[in-house]
């Protein structure tokens, strides 16, 4: 299996240039930096100890910010991510910060992997969650570079697939020097493959960013007169769902303002088309600084002001949960003492949602009428649960135990 994967990815290397150029045309790759995915970079590695962190999505990147910050004090840091949006989030936090570099993640082809490792020569590697790339893992193992899987998890869907190649997964997973699982369920999945060095330390997504309190609430006189409902990180069909909910509630709550923050802002024309077919008034904006008083729906076309906007509402639907995506991290929303509404598909954050459901902060809904009924009940009787201290305590314990364990593997302290 290993040889077959190696051979296939080696052959596919010759198709990557046209593939990446097609993605550039679709605005899914950076035209100036796409070669980074081919192992080519104009940036340079300084002499000394270098820690490589790799993650795929925005959520994974944010979850390791506190660990990056901890080790950035004394080390060079290389961070690789896969998406344009994750690079935007990285640049916002670390722009002009010394000793840290962002690169787009190398594609897992043998030719690219060799080029990438020759360029960066990392001293230790941290992959996150389910980021398991065989060519990179075996190359690092052959070079005796320690590899650690942070906040590790295996979804049930992935587990079913991986069971079919149990022997191969055993060889891949046992290349990791340490696997820090975010839950017992994931640890059980890893144990099925007879994996060594598994520890359960909890989900890093419980950790709230240090600067979260410093984000000011959006101030706007028109805003203060509104009853605000936010649809956060929405996926296809979820915007239409929330728009219909707004239309149903409008007569009873004429000051209702629904703010839609889509997971991917390149889908805004699609969302705009849906609203155009209704009688609702809408605007597309970057922030809440200016909007007309008769606006029903605001569509946010920037990621930069999300934290500020979230502080403007106590009622938030979190997307990726009515579709089989697995949900999005609700911790920052809960930290604002907002009530959370979500669909049934939150399997990527099971333990977090279980905690919030138990605390009556989060509420599962399956239909428009269920969300309408929940919002009516909460609009008429909002109760501030204030679980900040609980979240902080859980997050601090997970972060502290994780860093303590990682320190055993970091040579340059």
N, C-alpha and C positions, 0 to 999 in steps of 0.2 A: 504493500500500500504506500509506504514511504517513497519508494523508488518511482512508482506510478505518478504520485503527486509532484515529485521533483521534475519528472520528465514533462508532464503536462504544463506545469507553470513555466518551465524553460522554453517550451515551444510557443506558448501564449505571449511571451515577451515581445515577439516580433509583430504582434497585433496591437500593442499598447499605444503606439503613437497615433494611429488613426482613431482608436477608441477614445483617447484623452482629448484629441482635437474635436471630436464629435461632442464630448461633454462640455468643452469650452464654448462651442456654438450654442449649446443649451444653457449656458451660464451656470454650469455646475462645477467648473474648475476655474482657477485663476490663470489667465493667459500668460502672466509674467512669471508664475511660480510652478506651473504644472510639472516641470522637469524634476522638481524635488521628489515627486512620486516615482521617478525613474532613477533615483539615487544621485542626482546631480544638484549641487548647491553652490551658490556664490559665497556663502558664509563660511567662516573659518572656525576651526576648533582651537582653543588655546591649550597650552600645555597644562597638565595637571589632571586631577580626578574629575571625571564627568559622569553624571547620573542621567540616564535616559528614561524618561517617562513616556509611555505611549497610551493613548486612549482614543476612542473613536468619536464620541458625541459630545455635545455641550454638557450634558448631565454628568458624564464620566469625568470630563475635565474639571468641572466645578467641584466635584467630590474630592479631588486630590489637591486642590489649591492649598489647603492648610499644610499638607505634607510637603509640597513644593516649597512653600514659604519657609518651612522649618529648615530644609536642607540647602536652600538658596544662600543662607548666611555664610556658608563655608565652602560651597561647591559650585562647579559649573553645572548648569542644568540644560538638557536638551529635551524639549517637549514636542512630540509628534501627534498630530490629529489628522482626521480624514476629510473633514467638511469645511466649506467656506465659513459657515456660521460659527464653528468652533474656533477658527482663527480670529474672527472678529472679537469673540469673547476673550481670547488670550491677549490680543493686542490692547484691549481696553484696560485690562488689569496690569499687564507687564510692559507696556510701551515705554521705551527708553530705560528699562531696568537693566542693570549690569548683570553679567554672568548667566543670562538665560536666553535661549534661542528657540524660536519656533520653526519647525519644518513640517511640510505635509508628509504624512506617513509613507514610507516606501512600500510599493506593491510587492507582494510576497513571491517574487520570481528570483531564482538563484542568481542570475546576473546582477539584478538590482541589489539584492541582499549583500552580496560580496562587495559591491561598490559602496554601499551605504556604511557597512562596518569598517571598511578601509578608510573612509572619510572621517567618521566620528569616533571610532574605537572606544565605545563606552566601557566604563569600569564596572558598572552594575546596571541592570535593566529592570524597570518596573512596568509590567503590563497591567491593564485594569479590566476587571469584570470578566467578560468572555472573549477578550482579544487574544486569540490563540492562532498564531501564524507559524506553521510547521517549519518552513525553510529558515525563518529568522531564529526560531527556538533551537533547532538543531545546530545552526551555525554558531550561535552563542555558546551552546553546550560544548561544541568541539574546541572553542577558543577558551574554555574554562571561565566564561563570564557569568557571574551569578545572575539568575533570573527569578523574579518574585512576581506572583500574581496578586494584585491588590484588589480588595473588595470583590473577591471572586464569586461568581455565580454561574449556574447552568440552568437555563430555562427548561421547563418540561419538554418543550418542542425540540430543543437542541439535544436533550438527554435521549429522547427516542431515536434521533438520528445517530448519535454517537454510539449507542448500544450496538449498532450494526457493525461498527469497526472497533470493538472493544480493545482488541490487542494493539491496534495502532494508537488509540487514545491513551492506553497505558504507557506506551513508549514516549509519547509527546508530553503528557502531564508529569511524568516522572523526571523530565528534564528540569522542571522548576525546583529551585532550592527551597522555596516556601510558597504555600498557597494559603492566603488569608481570606477565609470565607466570610460572607456577610450574613449567613444564616445557617441553621442546622440543616435545613432542607437542601441547600446547595452542597454542604459538606457531605451529606449522605450520597448525593449524586457523584461527587468526586471520589468518595470511598468505593463506590461500585467499580470504578476503574482501577482499584488497588493502588491508589495514589499515595505517595509519601508526603510527610511534612505538612499536614493540614492543620490549621488553627482556625477557630471560630472567634472572631473579635467584634463582630457586629458590622452594621452597614454605615460606611463613611458618609452616606448621604443624610445621616442624622446631624452631621456637623454643619452649623450655620456659619457662613463666612464672617470674618472678623469685622469687616466694614459695613455689614448689613444695616446696623443701627444708624449709620451716618447718612444713609440715603434719605433725603428729605421727601416729605409727602408733597404731592402735586397741589399747589395752591391756586385756586381759581374761584372767583365769586359765583360764576354759573354752576361750577361743580358742587359747591356747598348746598345748592338747592336741589340736587339730584339724588335719587336713590340708585346707587350704582351696582350693577351686576357685571362681573368680568368672566369672559370665556377665554381661558388661558391655554396656550399651546395646543390649539385645535388642529384636527386632521380633517381630511375630506369627509363630508356628511355631518360633521359635528357643528360646523358653523350654521348650516341650514337648520339643524336641530335647535340651536340656541336662538336663532332669529325667530323661529316659530313660537318658541317659549315667550320671547319678548312680545310678539304680536298678541299673544293670548293674555298677557298680563297688563298690556298698555292701558286698557280702559279703566282698570281698577287702580293702577299706579301710573298716572299720567306723567309724573316726573321721573319715570324709570329711564335710565341710560344704560345700554349694554355696550361694553367695550370688548371687542374681539382682538385677541393677540394670537395670530396664527403661528403654528410651529414653524412654518416655512413661508416667509413673506413674499416669495415669488408666486404664491398662489392667490395673492390679493385680487387680481383681475377676475379670477374664478368666483371669489366671494362677492365681489362687487356686482357681478352678473346676477347672483342669487338675490341680493337685496333689491336690485333694480326691478325685479319682478314683483316686489311687494309695494305697499304704499308708505313704507317707512322712510324717514329722512336719514341720510348717512353722510359721514365725512371720512376721508382717509387722512390721517395725521401722524406725526412723529411723536407728539407729546399731547398733554391736555391743556396746553397754554391758551389755545384759541379754538373755540367751537361755538356754534350757534345754539341758542337756548332751546330751539325746537328739534334739536338733533336726537334721533332715537338710537342710532348705532354709530359707534366710532370704531374704525378699523385702524390698528396701529401698524405702521409700515417700517418700524425700526426696533431693533432689540435693545438699544441703549437706555431706554427709559422704563423698562419693564418693572424694575424694583420700586421706583417712585410711583408708578401707576398702581401697582398692587396695594400700596398703602392707602389708596383712595376708596377701597371697598372692603366690606366685611362678608361678601357673598361671591364665591369664586367657583366656577366649574373648571375642572382640570381635564384637558383633552387627552387624546390617545387612549381613552378608557371606554368609549362607546364602540370603538373599532378594536380589532384584535391586535393592538400595538403593544400593550403592556403597561400603559399609563406613563405619567411623568412624576418627578419628585415633588411631593406636596409640602415638604418641610418648611420652606421659606414662606409659603402661604400661611401655614399653621402658626408660624412664629409671629405673624402679624395679627394673630387672634381672629383671622377670618374663618368663616365656616366654609367647608369644602364639599363640593358635590362631584361625584364621579360615577362612571359607568362600571360594568362588571369586570372589565379587562384591566386589572392593575397588577398582574402577576410579576412584573419587574420590580415591584416595590411592596410585596406582600406584607412583610413584617411592619413596615412604616404605616401602611393603611390600616392594618389590624390594630395597631396602637392608637391611631387617630379615631378609628371607628369606636373603639372601646371608650375613648375619652369624650365621645359625642361631639367631636370636631369635624369629622368627615361622615358623609352620608351617601350610601350607594343608591343610584337611581337607574332604572331600566327603560324608562319611556318619558316622553314629553310631559304627560299628565303627572307622573311622579315628581319630576323636577318642578313643575308648576305648583303642585301641592306643597312640596318642601319649601319652596321660596316664599309662598304666601304665609306659611306657618312661621318661618324665620323672620320675614319682614315685620310681621306683627308682634314678634316676641323675641328679639335678638338677645342672647345671653352671652356675655363675655366670659369665656372659659379660662382665658389667660394661662396657657400651659408653657409659656416661654421657659420658665425655670426647669421644668421637666425635660424639655427638648435640649436645653443647654447642658444639663447634667449628663444626659445620655450621650450626647455628641462629644463632650469633653472626655468622658471615660473611654469611648471608642477610639478617639484620636490619640489620647495618651498611651493606651495599650498598644496601638498600632505602631506609633513612633518608637516606643520602647523595644518592640520586637524587631523593627527594621534596623535599629541602631546596632544590633548584633551582626548585621551584614555589611554595614557601611564602614569602609576602612578609613576614609578621610574625615575624621571627627574633629 
